[in-house]
Amino acid sequence: MSKSTRATQMLEKLGVAFKLHSYDYDPNAEAIGLAAAAAVGVEPKRMLKTLMAELDGKPVCAVIASDKEVSMKKLAAALGGKSARMMKPADAERLTGYHVGGISPFGQKKRVPVAIDDAALAETTVYLNGGQRGLQIELDPSAAVTALGAVARPIAAD
């Protein structure tokens, strides 16, 4: 498995410190983020999943703990829109240049607004997809927010 992806290249270019973690990706896992957390051996709240959505018809990215669900209403409010909905997987792959199960918020083909659930900021480090299935990037959550130009707001469903 190559450890160099557009995601890692972006972080290196920005001078962001990170560690890589490889694991055996299970394409049949019911919840990809929870399976990744178990495989890497971290709490689900530290394993963040990347979700692609549409906000008022425009693409956005939501980053949230793997054991949580995103609130479309909160996501819309966090990014200053009215209505959000999940993006179709094929559209997410085309937009990001990554495959589902390997979508990273870093190094996407097209830069889009990003909202990170603010609960992640309470963690010392978090894990985000590294741009391919079976590769996770561990880094400081504040560094992730800065690198992505993201907003950190509560976007988890209650």
C-alpha positions as CSV (number, residue, x, y, z in Angstrom):
1,M,0.0,0.0,0.0
2,S,1.3,3.4,-1.0
3,K,1.6,5.8,2.0
4,S,1.7,8.8,-0.3
5,T,-1.7,10.2,-1.3
6,R,-3.0,13.6,-2.2
7,A,-4.1,13.9,1.4
8,T,-0.6,13.2,2.8
9,Q,1.0,15.4,0.2
10,M,-1.3,18.3,1.1
11,L,-0.4,18.0,4.8
12,E,3.3,17.7,4.1
13,K,3.1,20.8,1.8
14,L,1.4,22.7,4.7
15,G,4.0,21.5,7.2
16,V,1.4,19.8,9.3
17,A,2.7,17.1,11.7
18,F,0.9,13.7,11.3
19,K,1.3,10.0,11.7
20,L,0.1,7.3,9.4
21,H,-1.7,4.1,10.5
22,S,-2.5,1.2,8.1
23,Y,-5.0,-1.5,8.7
24,D,-6.8,-4.2,6.8
25,Y,-9.9,-2.5,5.2
26,D,-13.1,-4.5,5.4
27,P,-15.2,-3.7,2.4
28,N,-18.1,-5.6,4.0
29,A,-18.1,-3.6,7.2
30,E,-21.5,-2.3,8.2
31,A,-20.0,1.0,9.5
32,I,-16.6,1.8,7.9
33,G,-15.6,4.3,10.5
34,L,-16.4,2.0,13.5
35,A,-14.5,-0.8,11.7
36,A,-11.5,1.4,11.2
37,A,-11.5,2.5,14.9
38,A,-11.6,-1.1,16.0
39,A,-8.8,-2.1,13.5
40,V,-6.5,0.8,14.6
41,G,-7.4,0.4,18.3
42,V,-8.8,3.8,19.1
43,E,-12.1,5.1,20.6
44,P,-14.8,5.8,17.9
45,K,-15.0,9.4,19.1
46,R,-11.4,9.9,17.9
47,M,-11.9,8.1,14.5
48,L,-13.5,10.8,12.4
49,K,-15.5,10.0,9.2
50,T,-15.7,12.1,6.2
51,L,-19.1,12.7,4.7
52,M,-19.9,14.5,1.5
53,A,-23.1,16.4,1.4
54,E,-24.9,19.1,-0.6
55,L,-25.8,22.4,0.9
56,D,-28.4,24.3,-1.1
57,G,-27.2,22.3,-4.1
58,K,-23.5,23.0,-3.6
59,P,-20.9,20.4,-2.3
60,V,-19.7,20.5,1.3
61,C,-17.8,18.1,3.5
62,A,-18.7,17.1,7.1
63,V,-16.2,15.5,9.5
64,I,-17.7,13.8,12.5
65,A,-16.9,11.1,15.0
66,S,-17.4,7.6,13.6
67,D,-20.0,6.8,16.3
68,K,-22.2,9.8,15.6
69,E,-24.6,10.8,12.9
70,V,-24.5,14.2,11.3
71,S,-27.5,16.5,11.7
72,M,-28.3,18.0,8.3
73,K,-30.0,20.9,10.0
74,K,-26.9,21.7,12.1
75,L,-24.6,21.2,9.1
76,A,-26.6,23.7,7.1
77,A,-26.5,26.2,10.0
78,A,-22.8,25.7,10.5
79,L,-22.0,26.5,6.9
80,G,-24.6,29.3,6.5
81,G,-27.1,27.5,4.4
82,K,-30.7,26.5,4.5
83,S,-30.9,22.8,3.5
84,A,-28.4,20.0,3.5
85,R,-28.6,16.4,2.3
86,M,-26.1,13.6,1.8
87,M,-24.4,13.4,-1.6
88,K,-24.8,10.2,-3.7
89,P,-21.7,8.0,-3.4
90,A,-20.9,8.2,-7.1
91,D,-21.0,12.0,-7.0
92,A,-18.8,12.1,-3.9
93,E,-16.2,9.9,-5.6
94,R,-16.3,12.0,-8.8
95,L,-16.0,15.3,-6.8
96,T,-13.3,14.2,-4.4
97,G,-11.2,11.9,-6.6
98,Y,-11.3,9.3,-3.8
99,H,-13.3,6.0,-3.5
100,V,-16.0,5.6,-0.8
101,G,-14.2,4.1,2.2
102,G,-11.2,6.1,1.3
103,I,-12.5,9.7,1.1
104,S,-10.3,12.1,2.9
105,P,-11.2,15.7,3.6
106,F,-7.6,16.6,2.7
107,G,-6.4,16.8,-0.9
108,Q,-9.8,16.5,-2.6
109,K,-9.9,17.3,-6.3
110,K,-12.2,20.2,-5.7
111,R,-11.9,22.3,-2.5
112,V,-15.2,22.6,-0.8
113,P,-16.4,24.1,2.5
114,V,-15.7,21.8,5.5
115,A,-17.4,21.6,8.9
116,I,-15.8,19.6,11.7
117,D,-17.9,18.6,14.7
118,D,-16.5,20.7,17.5
119,A,-16.5,17.7,19.9
120,A,-13.3,16.6,18.1
121,L,-11.4,19.6,19.4
122,A,-11.5,18.1,22.9
123,E,-9.3,15.2,21.8
124,T,-5.5,15.3,21.8
125,T,-5.3,13.7,18.4
126,V,-7.9,12.4,15.9
127,Y,-7.8,10.1,13.0
128,L,-9.0,11.0,9.5
129,N,-9.0,9.0,6.3
130,G,-5.6,9.2,4.5
131,G,-7.0,9.1,1.0
132,Q,-7.2,5.4,0.4
133,R,-8.9,2.5,2.0
134,G,-7.0,1.2,5.0
135,L,-5.0,4.3,5.7
136,Q,-5.6,6.7,8.5
137,I,-3.9,10.0,9.4
138,E,-3.5,10.9,13.1
139,L,-3.1,14.5,13.8
140,D,-4.0,17.4,16.2
141,P,-7.7,18.3,15.6
142,S,-6.9,22.0,15.6
143,A,-4.3,21.4,12.9
144,A,-6.9,19.6,10.8
145,V,-9.3,22.6,11.2
146,T,-6.6,25.0,10.1
147,A,-5.3,22.9,7.2
148,L,-8.9,22.5,5.8
149,G,-10.0,26.1,6.5
150,A,-12.9,24.4,8.3
151,V,-15.4,25.7,10.7
152,A,-15.7,23.8,14.0
153,R,-19.3,23.7,15.1
154,P,-21.7,21.2,16.7
155,I,-23.0,19.2,13.7
156,A,-23.8,15.9,15.4
157,A,-27.4,14.8,15.7
158,D,-28.7,14.7,19.3
